[in-house]
């Protein structure tokens, strides 16, 4: 019996606890089944298109965020730091902004730098439905075959050793 993507993402959205008010050292949640992540193609701030399918062959964290979301704003620099710590691997972290204008994102990043973190723009929020993003922040970790393996609904402390260990175990 195959598990469909919609069912897994809906399960994740419905069963995870609400986000804590501060970053949590809790681990990411193991996702059931072998569900392929929905593909997307979004520009970064320089206009270069990033297709999720182009990252096949390497683990990827997809983190959805918005400028207005306070927990998202706190997470962004920690995600950039995690990307630096994982530099010895082929893992990638993609920060997908939902709905903010490029100028607003750029201004935010000037005030809250997240160096080297690929920030992608989903200006129409087209990823929200297929990825079942009903609140922010939301993050998923995909294995090298594009299969959803781990997820988080709500703020996480991306500096937590347990999260880095979970991601390294996917390498």
N, C-alpha and C positions, 0 to 999 in steps of 0.2 A: 504494500500500500504506500503510495507516495503522499507526502505532505505538501500541500500547495502553499505558495508564498503568502497569499492573502490570509490564510488561516494562521500561519505562524506569526506574522506581523500583528494580526488582530489579537492573538493570544498574548503576545508580549505587551501590547498597549493596554489590554484589559487586566492583566494579572500582576504587573509590577506595582510595587508600592508607590505612592505619590513621592515626588522629589522632596528630599530633606531641605531645610532652609540654608544649609551650608554644604560645601563639598563633602562627599562621603567617601571614606576609605573602603567602602563595600566593593566586592569584586563585580565584574560584569556577569550577567546572567547567561548561562548556557542555553542555547536555543535548540528546540527539538527538530529532528528530521534533517533532510538534506535539501534545503530550500535555496534556490538560486536568487541572488539579490536582483532587484529590478535595475535595469541599465538606465543610464542617463547621459546626457551630453550638455555640460554647462561651461560658460566661459569663466576664466579667472579674471582678475582685475585688469590684466593687460589685454584681455580679449582672446586669449588662447583657449580653444575648446578642449575640455577634458572629458573623455568618455570613460565611464567606469569599466567598460569591457576592455579598454586599452591597458588596464592594470592587471589583467589575468596573468597568473604565474607568480604573483606576489600577494601577501596578505595586505588588506586595506582596512583602515578604520574610516567610516563615513560618519561625520559628526554634523548634525543639523543645528543651526543656531540663527539668531537674529540680534541686531544691535539693541533693540528695546528689552531683550531678555537678560535680566541681571545675572542669573546663574550662568548663562551662555557667555556673558562678558568675562566672568571670572574664569571660566574653563579655557578660553582661547589661548592664553599664554601658556597654561599648563600643557595643552595639546601640542603647542610648538616645542616646548621643552621635551615632551615625550618623543616627538619626531626626531629631535637631536639625539636623545639617548638611544633610539633605535637605528641610528645612522649606520651601524655596522651590519644591519640586516637589509633585506630588500623590502621591508614593510613601508607602507605609505599611509599618511593621514590626510584626509581631505575634509576641509571645513566648508560645508555647503550652507550658504546664507539663504534664508527663505524670505524673499520679498523686499529687502532694503534696496534703495537706489545706490548705484556705484559711488556717488559722492559721499553719501552717508557712511558707507562701509569704509571708504578711504579715510574719512575724517576720524572715524572710530579707531582705525588701525594706527593712525598717527598718534593718538592719545594713549592707546593700549597696544603697543607693538606685539606682533606674533611672528617674529622673523622666520623666514623660510617655510612657513605653513601655507600650503596652497589653499587659497580662499576662492571658492567658486560661487557664482551668482545664479540663483534660481529665482529670477525676478518675478515670475508668474506663479511661484509655489507649485510647480507641476509635479515635484517629487513628493509632496505631502500625502497625496492619496495613495499612490502605489507603495510607498514606504510606511503608510499608516502613522504619519507624524500628526499627532493630535495635540501635542504640547511640546514645549521646548525646555531644556535641550534633550535631544535623542541622539544616540550613537549606536552604530552597529560595527562589529568586526567580521570581516569576510576572510575565508581562507583563500589560498592561492588559486582555487578553482571558482571563486565567486560565490561560494556557498555561505549563507548566514550562519555564523557559529556562536557569536556572543552579542549581547545587547545591553543597553542601559537607557532607562527612561528617567530623566532627572539628572541633576548635577552629580558629577563624580570627581574625585580627586585624582586626576591623571598622573599625579606624581607618586601615587601609592605603589609600593613595590608589588603588591598582589596583582594589580592591573597590568603592570609591565610584564610580570611573570606569565600571566594568562596570554598576553599577546605574543611573547617569545615562544610559548609552547606551540603556537600555530605555525612557526617557521619550519 
